Protein backbone atom coordinates (compact mmCIF):
# COMPACT_ATOMS: atom_id res chain seq x y z
CA UNK A 1 0.00 0.00 0.00
CA UNK A 2 1.49 3.34 -1.05
CA UNK A 3 0.80 6.67 0.56
CA UNK A 4 0.66 9.76 -1.59
CA UNK A 5 1.56 13.09 -0.10
CA UNK A 6 -0.85 15.97 -0.61
CA UNK A 7 -0.93 19.29 1.19
CA UNK A 8 -3.75 20.48 3.39
CA UNK A 9 -4.05 24.20 4.05
CA UNK A 10 -4.07 25.45 7.61
CA UNK A 11 -5.62 28.92 7.78
CA UNK A 12 -4.80 30.96 10.89
CA UNK A 13 -6.11 34.33 12.07
CA UNK A 14 -3.77 36.17 14.45
CA UNK A 15 -4.19 39.35 16.47
CA UNK A 16 -0.82 40.92 15.65
CA UNK A 17 -0.96 43.18 18.74
CA UNK A 18 -1.57 40.42 21.32
CA UNK A 19 -0.33 37.28 19.55
CA UNK A 20 -3.64 35.47 20.15
CA UNK A 21 -4.45 33.23 17.19
CA UNK A 22 -7.11 30.78 16.03
CA UNK A 23 -7.19 28.21 13.22
CA UNK A 24 -10.11 28.67 10.84
CA UNK A 25 -12.26 25.75 9.73
CA UNK A 26 -13.54 25.06 6.21
CA UNK A 27 -16.75 26.98 5.54
CA UNK A 28 -17.97 30.12 7.32
CA UNK A 29 -16.13 31.31 10.45
CA UNK A 30 -17.79 34.13 12.40
CA UNK A 31 -15.30 36.33 14.27
CA UNK A 32 -16.13 38.77 17.04
CA UNK A 33 -15.55 40.18 20.50
CA UNK A 34 -15.51 37.89 23.53
CA UNK A 35 -18.57 38.63 25.71
CA UNK A 36 -20.83 36.85 28.20
CA UNK A 37 -23.28 36.33 25.31
CA UNK A 38 -21.07 35.70 22.28
CA UNK A 39 -22.46 35.91 18.74
CA UNK A 40 -19.42 34.46 16.97
CA UNK A 41 -17.51 31.19 16.83
CA UNK A 42 -14.04 32.73 17.06
CA UNK A 43 -13.65 35.24 19.87
CA UNK A 44 -10.97 37.82 20.62
CA UNK A 45 -10.61 39.98 23.72
CA UNK A 46 -11.57 43.63 23.24
CA UNK A 47 -12.27 45.18 26.66
CA UNK A 48 -12.85 48.62 25.10
CA UNK A 49 -15.63 47.18 22.87
CA UNK A 50 -14.40 48.60 19.56
CA UNK A 51 -14.95 45.22 17.91
CA UNK A 52 -18.53 44.03 17.43
CA UNK A 53 -19.77 40.76 18.93
CA UNK A 54 -20.02 39.51 15.34
CA UNK A 55 -17.52 41.59 13.33
CA UNK A 56 -16.77 39.55 10.21
CA UNK A 57 -17.42 36.27 8.45
CA UNK A 58 -14.34 34.56 7.02
CA UNK A 59 -15.11 31.80 4.53
CA UNK A 60 -12.48 29.13 3.83
CA UNK A 61 -12.96 27.05 0.67
CA UNK A 62 -10.85 24.25 -0.77
CA UNK A 63 -10.54 24.68 -4.51
CA UNK A 64 -8.71 22.64 -7.14
CA UNK A 65 -6.17 25.47 -7.44
CA UNK A 66 -5.70 25.80 -3.67
CA UNK A 67 -7.45 27.40 -0.73
CA UNK A 68 -9.66 30.45 -1.17
CA UNK A 69 -10.31 32.75 1.80
CA UNK A 70 -13.03 35.41 1.66
CA UNK A 71 -13.74 38.16 4.23
CA UNK A 72 -17.10 39.92 4.69
CA UNK A 73 -17.99 42.58 7.27
CA UNK A 74 -21.05 41.37 9.19
CA UNK A 75 -22.53 44.82 9.88
CA UNK A 76 -20.04 45.85 12.55
CA UNK A 77 -20.47 49.21 14.28
CA UNK A 78 -16.92 50.49 13.70
CA UNK A 79 -16.17 48.76 10.40
CA UNK A 80 -13.45 46.49 9.10
CA UNK A 81 -10.49 47.99 7.24
CA UNK A 82 -8.59 46.01 4.60
CA UNK A 83 -5.42 47.68 3.33
CA UNK A 84 -6.55 50.93 4.98
CA UNK A 85 -9.92 51.04 3.22
CA UNK A 86 -13.21 50.52 5.08
CA UNK A 87 -14.97 47.46 3.73
CA UNK A 88 -18.64 48.22 2.96
CA UNK A 89 -21.05 45.97 4.87
CA UNK A 90 -21.81 42.79 2.95
CA UNK A 91 -18.92 43.27 0.49
CA UNK A 92 -16.69 40.22 0.17
CA UNK A 93 -12.95 40.49 -0.48
CA UNK A 94 -10.45 37.74 -1.18
CA UNK A 95 -7.57 37.43 1.28
CA UNK A 96 -4.21 35.83 0.59
CA UNK A 97 -1.41 34.60 2.83
CA UNK A 98 -0.01 37.45 4.93
CA UNK A 99 -2.88 39.89 4.34
CA UNK A 100 -3.67 42.18 7.25
CA UNK A 101 -6.84 44.01 8.26
CA UNK A 102 -8.15 46.03 11.20
CA UNK A 103 -11.09 45.07 13.39
CA UNK A 104 -11.78 47.43 16.28
CA UNK A 105 -8.42 48.88 17.30
CA UNK A 106 -6.35 45.79 16.49
CA UNK A 107 -4.41 44.58 13.48
CA UNK A 108 -5.04 40.98 12.36
CA UNK A 109 -3.01 38.80 9.99
CA UNK A 110 -4.19 35.85 7.94
CA UNK A 111 -1.73 33.01 7.39
CA UNK A 112 -2.21 30.14 4.97
CA UNK A 113 0.32 27.37 5.44
CA UNK A 114 0.56 24.00 3.75
CA UNK A 115 0.81 20.91 5.93
CA UNK A 116 1.66 17.54 4.42
CA UNK A 117 -1.20 15.07 4.53
CA UNK A 118 -0.79 11.42 3.59
CA UNK A 119 -3.63 10.11 1.46
CA UNK A 120 -4.33 6.63 0.19
CA UNK A 121 -5.83 6.36 -3.24
CA UNK A 122 -8.61 3.82 -3.75
CA UNK A 123 -6.57 2.24 -6.56
CA UNK A 124 -3.82 1.46 -4.04
CA UNK A 125 -6.07 -0.58 -1.74
CA UNK A 126 -5.51 -4.32 -1.75
CA UNK A 127 -8.45 -6.48 -0.76
CA UNK A 128 -7.69 -9.76 1.00
CA UNK A 129 -10.22 -12.60 0.80
N, C-alpha and C positions, 0 to 999 in steps of 0.2 A: 504494500500500500504506500503510495507516494503522497507527500503533502506538498501543496503548492502555496507559495507565499504571495499573499495579496496585502494591500495596505488599507487599514481602516482609519478614518479620520477621527481625531479627538479634537473637539471644538471647546475652547476654554474662554470664559469671560472673566477678566481680572480688573478689580479696582486698582488702578495704578498708584493712587495715593496711599491706600492702606495695605495693599498686597493680598487682600481677600480675593479668592477666585472660586469659580464653580465650573464644572464641566456641563456642557449643554447636551441634551438628548436629541435624537432625531425627531422631527416634527416641530410643533410650536412650543416655545419656552417663554412664559411670562416672567418679566423681571420687574421688581419693585422694591419699595422700602419695607424693612422689617417693622411690623407693628403687632399689637395684640390680636388684631383681626386682619391677617394678611389677605391680599387679593392676588398674589402672584406665587409662582412655584419657586422662583429663585429670588432670595431676599438678601439685600445689603443693608448695613446699618447706615442711617442718616438721621441722627438725633435732632438736626435743625429742620427737618421735614421739607427740604428743597426737592427731594425726589418724591414722586407720587407712589401710592401703594401699588399701582399697576402702571409702570412707566412705559415699557416697551414690550413688544412681542418679537422674539428672535426665532426665525424658522430655519431649521437645519434640514437640508435635503441631500440625499445621496443621488448623484447623477452619474451617467456613464463616463462623463469627462472629469468627475471629481465631486467634491462636496460644494454645495451652494449654500450660502448663508445670507438671509434677508432680514433686515431690521425695519420695524414699523412702530412709530410712536402710537401709544394706545390712548391718546387724549390726555396726556399729562398736563398738569397746571403750569409748570415752568418750562416745558419743552425739552426736546432732545436735539443736540447739536452735533452734526457730523461734518468734520472738516471745517468747523467754524460757522456753518450755516444751519439755521433752525430748520428742522425737518417738519414740514406741514403734517398735521394729524392725518393718519390713514395712508400717507405716502410711504411706499416701500423702497428701500435702497439696498443694493447688494454690497455686502462687506467681504473683504478679502483678508488674508492672514496679515496681522499687524495693524489693521485699521483701528483708529481710536475715535471715541465720541464722548460727549459730555452728557451726563444725566445728573440733575441737581447741581451740586457744586463739585462733583468728582469726575475725573477722567477715567475712562474704561478702555481696555484693549482687548481685542479679539485675537485669539491665536488658533490656528488650524495646524495641527501636527499629524504626521502620518505614523501610525504604529503598525508593525508587522502583525499579520494575522494569518495563521496557517489554516488552509481550507482544503478539504478533500473533495475531489470531483467525483460525481456519481460513476463515471467511467472507470475510476480507479478502485472501486469497491469489488472485492472478491467474495462471492457467496460460497459458503461451504455447506454441503448437503450431508 
